[in-house]
Amino acid sequence: MPVQQAYIEGIGLWAPRLAGWDAARAILRGAAPAPCTPAPRPSPSLLAATERRRAPDTVCVALEVAASACAGAALEPRTLPSVFASTYGELPVTDYMCATLAATPALLSPTKFHNSVHNAAAGYWAIATGCLEPYTALAAHEDTFGAGLLTAAAHASTEDRPVLYVAYDIEARGAVATMAVAHSVLGAALVLAPHATPRSVARLSLDTAPARGDRATLPRPENAALVAGSALAESIVLFEALADGTARAIVQSLGPRLRLDIRIEPS
C-alpha cells in the first residue's frame, strides 16, 4: 500500500520557456516547440500595485503558479491550506543583505529585509488572497520538491481537504552564486485533493523506500534543457508525465538514504 494517495485538481507551471501550464503541456509532450525568446517575469494580478512593485521575483513566480493551479481546480484560493517549498528562497535579496551588512549595515533596506525571510511568498499569498488557512514553508536542499510534495499529500490526507502545493526557485546572484546551484527560474504548483472529483487530472500514489544509490527519474533531454540550472529541475519529470497523460512511475529524491516513489495515473 502506498504511504499517501492524492488527486491532482489543478496545475501551475512557469519557467522562462514554459510560461504557463497550457503552453508547457504541449511543449513537454513534444506537440509544440519551445519558444526561442524567454518570457518576461510574471506580474501576478492578485497583488495590489504597491505590493507588486515591492515583491521579489520568487514571490511573483510563486503567486503566478499558485493562482493558476487554484483556477484549474476551480477553488477559491482563500479556502486552501498550503505548502510552500523553496530550495534557497530569495537568493538575490540574500546576497544584497550579506553585502550590505558587511559594507554599510546602517543602509539596510527594511523592505529588502522583510523579503529575505523564507516564508515571504506564503505571506504575500495570504495577504493577496485573504487566506487565513494554515501554511507550511519548507526547504530540504536538493530534495525540496519531493519533500514538499509528500508533505502536501500528507496534509490533504490527514485534514481530508484539498491542499495547495507551491514550489519555486530563482537564480542566484553575487557571491552566493558561487555556492548555490541555481541558475534559472522555475515555479510549479499543484492542488492536491484526498478524493477523486470530476476535476481530477491524475492520481498520485506516493511511497518511500531506501535510496540504495537510486537516482531521480530524468525527463527527456529536450525537456531537461528547458529548465537546466534550476534548483528544482528534478521536478519537471512529474509535469512531463502529466503532459503525456499516460500512467508512469517516477522517483524523486528525499535525501541520501530515502527516495520517493511516485505512481501517476490519469483520471
C-alpha positions in Angstrom: 0.0 0.0 0.0 1.3 3.5 -0.8 2.1 5.8 2.1 -0.1 8.5 0.6 -2.6 9.0 -2.3 -3.7 12.3 -3.7 -5.6 13.5 -6.7 -4.3 16.4 -8.7 -7.1 19.0 -9.3 -5.2 22.0 -10.6 -1.7 22.6 -12.1 0.5 25.6 -12.4 3.9 25.8 -14.1 6.2 28.7 -15.1 9.7 28.9 -16.4 11.1 31.4 -19.0 10.5 28.9 -21.8 7.5 27.2 -20.2 5.3 30.2 -19.5 2.1 28.7 -18.1 0.7 25.2 -17.9 -1.4 25.5 -21.1 1.7 26.2 -23.2 4.0 24.0 -21.2 1.8 20.9 -21.6 2.1 20.9 -25.4 5.8 21.6 -25.2 6.6 18.9 -22.7 4.8 16.2 -24.7 6.5 17.3 -27.9 3.4 18.6 -29.6 4.8 22.2 -29.9 8.2 23.8 -30.0 9.6 25.7 -27.1 9.8 29.5 -27.7 13.3 30.8 -28.5 12.8 34.0 -26.6 12.3 33.7 -22.8 9.1 35.1 -21.4 9.2 38.2 -19.1 8.8 37.5 -15.4 5.2 37.2 -14.4 3.4 40.1 -12.6 0.6 38.5 -10.6 -2.6 40.5 -10.7 -3.5 39.2 -7.3 -1.1 41.7 -5.8 -2.1 45.3 -5.4 0.1 47.7 -7.4 2.2 48.8 -4.4 2.8 45.2 -3.3 3.6 44.2 -6.9 6.4 46.8 -7.0 7.9 45.6 -3.8 7.5 41.8 -4.4 10.7 40.0 -5.3 10.9 37.5 -8.2 10.3 34.4 -6.0 7.0 35.9 -4.8 5.9 36.8 -8.4 6.7 33.3 -9.7 5.2 31.5 -6.7 2.0 33.5 -6.8 1.6 33.1 -10.6 1.7 29.3 -10.4 -0.4 29.2 -7.3 -3.2 31.2 -8.8 -3.1 29.1 -12.0 -3.4 25.9 -10.0 -6.3 27.2 -8.0 -8.1 28.4 -11.1 -7.6 25.0 -12.7 -9.1 23.4 -9.7 -12.0 25.9 -9.6 -11.3 26.5 -5.9 -11.1 29.8 -4.1 -7.5 30.4 -3.0 -8.5 31.7 0.4 -10.1 28.4 1.3 -7.0 26.3 0.9 -4.2 25.4 3.4 -0.9 25.4 1.6 2.7 24.1 1.5 5.3 26.4 0.0 8.7 24.8 -0.8 11.9 26.5 -2.0 15.4 25.2 -2.0 17.1 28.6 -1.4 14.4 31.2 -1.1 15.1 34.7 -2.4 18.8 34.5 -3.3 19.3 37.9 -4.8 17.9 39.5 -1.6 20.1 37.2 0.5 23.2 38.4 -1.5 22.1 42.0 -1.0 21.7 41.5 2.7 25.1 39.9 3.2 26.9 42.5 1.1 25.1 45.5 2.8 25.6 44.1 6.3 29.3 43.7 5.5 29.9 47.1 4.0 27.2 49.6 5.1 24.8 48.0 7.6 23.1 51.2 8.5 21.8 51.4 4.9 19.9 48.1 5.0 16.5 48.4 3.4 13.6 47.4 5.6 11.7 46.3 2.5 14.5 44.1 1.4 14.8 42.7 4.9 11.2 41.6 5.1 11.5 40.0 1.7 14.5 37.9 2.8 12.6 35.5 5.1 11.9 32.0 3.7 8.2 32.3 4.1 7.9 35.6 2.2 6.0 34.0 -0.7 3.5 32.3 1.6 3.0 35.6 3.4 2.3 37.6 0.2 -0.1 34.8 -0.9 -2.1 35.1 2.4 -2.3 38.9 2.0 -3.2 38.8 -1.6 -5.9 36.2 -1.3 -7.2 37.0 2.2 -6.4 33.4 3.1 -6.4 32.6 6.9 -5.8 28.9 6.4 -2.5 27.4 7.8 0.5 27.1 5.6 3.9 25.4 5.8 7.1 26.8 4.4 9.9 24.3 4.0 13.3 23.7 2.4 15.2 20.5 2.0 18.1 21.5 -0.2 18.3 19.2 -3.3 15.4 17.2 -2.0 13.0 20.1 -1.6 10.4 19.2 -4.3 9.9 15.6 -3.2 9.8 16.6 0.5 7.2 19.3 -0.2 5.1 17.0 -2.4 5.0 14.3 0.3 4.2 17.0 3.0 1.3 18.4 0.9 -0.1 15.0 0.2 0.0 14.1 3.9 -1.8 17.3 4.8 -4.5 16.6 2.2 -5.0 13.1 3.6 -4.9 13.9 7.3 -7.0 17.0 7.0 -9.3 15.4 4.4 -9.4 18.5 2.3 -7.7 20.0 -0.7 -4.2 21.5 -0.2 -2.2 23.9 -2.4 1.4 22.9 -3.0 3.8 25.5 -4.4 7.5 25.0 -5.2 9.7 27.8 -6.6 13.3 28.9 -7.0 15.2 31.6 -9.0 18.7 32.2 -10.0 21.5 33.1 -7.5 23.4 36.3 -7.8 26.7 37.7 -6.5 28.9 35.7 -4.2 26.0 33.3 -3.4 26.0 32.1 -7.0 29.4 30.5 -6.4 27.9 28.2 -3.9 24.2 27.6 -4.8 23.3 25.5 -7.8 20.6 27.9 -9.0 20.9 29.5 -12.4 17.4 29.5 -13.7 13.8 30.3 -12.7 11.1 27.6 -12.1 7.8 27.7 -10.3 5.4 24.8 -10.0 2.1 24.3 -8.2 -0.5 21.6 -7.7 -3.8 21.5 -5.9 -4.0 18.1 -4.2 -7.3 16.5 -3.0 -7.7 13.4 -0.8 -10.6 12.1 -3.0 -11.3 12.0 -6.7 -13.7 14.6 -8.1 -14.9 15.4 -11.7 -12.0 17.9 -12.0 -9.3 15.3 -11.0 -6.5 15.2 -13.6 -4.5 12.3 -12.2 -4.0 10.2 -9.2 -0.6 10.2 -7.4 0.4 7.2 -5.3 3.4 8.1 -3.1 5.6 5.7 -1.2 9.0 5.9 0.4 11.9 3.4 0.1 15.6 3.2 1.0 17.6 5.0 -1.7 20.3 2.4 -2.2 22.0 4.7 -4.7 18.9 5.2 -6.8 18.9 8.4 -8.9 15.8 10.5 -9.5 14.0 9.8 -12.7 15.2 12.0 -15.5 12.9 13.8 -18.0 13.5 13.6 -21.7 16.7 15.5 -22.7 14.9 18.2 -24.6 12.7 18.9 -21.6 15.6 18.8 -19.2 17.3 21.5 -21.3 14.3 23.9 -20.8 14.9 24.0 -17.0 18.6 23.4 -16.9 20.3 25.0 -14.0 17.2 25.4 -11.9 17.4 24.2 -8.3 14.1 22.4 -8.9 14.9 20.9 -12.3 14.3 17.4 -11.0 10.6 18.2 -10.6 10.0 18.7 -14.3 9.7 14.9 -14.9 6.4 14.9 -12.9 5.0 17.6 -15.2 6.3 15.8 -18.3 4.3 12.7 -17.1 1.2 14.8 -16.6 1.6 16.3 -20.0 2.0 12.9 -21.6 -1.3 11.8 -20.0 -0.2 8.2 -19.5 0.5 6.1 -16.4 4.1 6.3 -15.3 6.3 5.6 -12.3 9.0 8.1 -11.4 11.4 8.6 -8.5 12.2 11.8 -6.6 15.0 12.2 -4.0 14.2 12.6 -0.3 17.8 12.5 0.9 20.9 10.3 0.8 19.1 7.4 2.4 15.5 7.8 1.2 13.6 8.1 -2.1 10.1 9.0 -3.0 8.4 6.5 -5.4 5.5 8.2 -7.4 2.9 6.4 -9.5 1.0 8.7 -11.8 -2.3 7.5 -13.3 -4.5 9.7 -15.4 -8.0 10.1 -14.1 
